[in-house]
Amino acid sequence: MSRVLIIGAGGVGSVVAHKCAQVPEVFTDICLASRTVAKCEQIAAQIKRPIRTEQVDADNVPELVSLINDFQADLVINVALPYQDLHIMDACLETGTNYLDTANYEPPDEAKFCYKWQWDYHDRFKEKGIMALLGSGFDPGVTNVFTAWARKNRFDEIRTLDIIDCNAGEHGQPFATNFNPEINIREVTQRGKFYENGQWQETDPLSQSRIFDFPEGIGPRKIYLLHHEEMESLVKHIPEIQRGRFWMTFSDNYLNHLKVLEGIGMTSIEPINFQGQEIVPLQFLKALLPDPGSLGPLTKGRTCIGCLISGIKDGKEKSCYIYNICDHEQCYQEVGSQAVSYTTGVPAMIGAMMILTGKWQGQGVFNMEQFDPEPFMEQLNLHGLPWVEFAGDLEDMKL
């Protein structure tokens, strides 16, 4: 009997609630909480089994502690904003409750993210005898598990790792983001970063690109080098990696809009005074843009996210490409969300399942690649994110 508290009622929170409800043998009791309880109630009304809904301010540690204790949660799934990670971890420490999230901490006043803030909780979680699982989304998350599975089953040593994320979907809006606009734009507009020969190298934002031919009919797309958090943990826990990079596709329309908005200061996180009131331009822009949750019924097409890996096996060089393709319309039919929310929410549920069933155990703070990838990979196939190991010629896929 396991009681799970989900904090956050956006697109991802909705998927997590739906998918946990589909596995009653693991998630016997579910509570969905958010600052806006009406969002929780709307999601709960879509789910065939009863779940509890509550209002909570994820920045308020005493409120979080009170709710965790009242619900007697075995695990907290944090799908709120990355700014709130540390507050929720503090509440889990105080109550002795296991913790899981899908994205690492970001300070609200600086466009920067890294794992150090959360890794610094390791000793305190260990002393409390509880576990924190970081980054149990798709990227980070499934991509970490793909890499760990390849290291276990296909390589004696990994030399290069390229994580490649393609959203080949279309929503018909002039400009919109597929997840929280504030987080999305902060991520895309910061400097690029990759790992090579033991050093981190930086690039100007979106200054490096390649053409990658995606499988199963998606075809050639332009991919751009970004800094993404999972590379930081992967090169720490698989230190043989000599080069690690993260790539993502963007349409010309998206980039043209972003360039204009950045040029006029609308993507800034520095507060300005407007008619006697202090506002943050990016937060104001977020209020103007379509809610990502509203894109579900509009979005058509597929995503393709995977890991292109090269290394050594039995003294010989080899490569492999492991990926998942997810259809936006099929996701909407199942849970009322588009594929970007689905590909994050399903792994959050599976990560929670790994903890609550004892498949993944530990005391302290952990990343996904630190555990046996096999049970997680099995559940991906059962819960809507089947993975594929590319069987064709990888020579033309080299980046």
ABEGO torsion letter per residue (X at the ends): XBBBBBBEABAAAAAAAAAAAABAAABABBBBBBABAAAAAAAAAABABBBBBBBBBAABAAAAAAAAAAAGBABBBBABBAAAAAAAAAAAAAAGBBBBBABBBBBAABBBBBAAAAAAAAAAAAAAGBBBBBGBBAOBGAAAAAAAAAAAAABABBABBBBBBBBABBAGBABBBABBAAAAAAAAABBBBBBBGGBBBBBBBGABBBBBBBBGGAEBBBBBBBBBAAAAAAAAABAABABBBBBBBBBAAAAAAAAAAAAAGAABABBBBBGGBBBBAAAAAAAABBBAAAAAAABBEBBBBBBBBBEBBGGBBBBBBBBBBBBAAAAAAAAGBBAAAAAAAAAAAAAAAAAAAGABBEBEBBBAAABBAAAAAAAAAAAGBBBBBBABBAAAABX
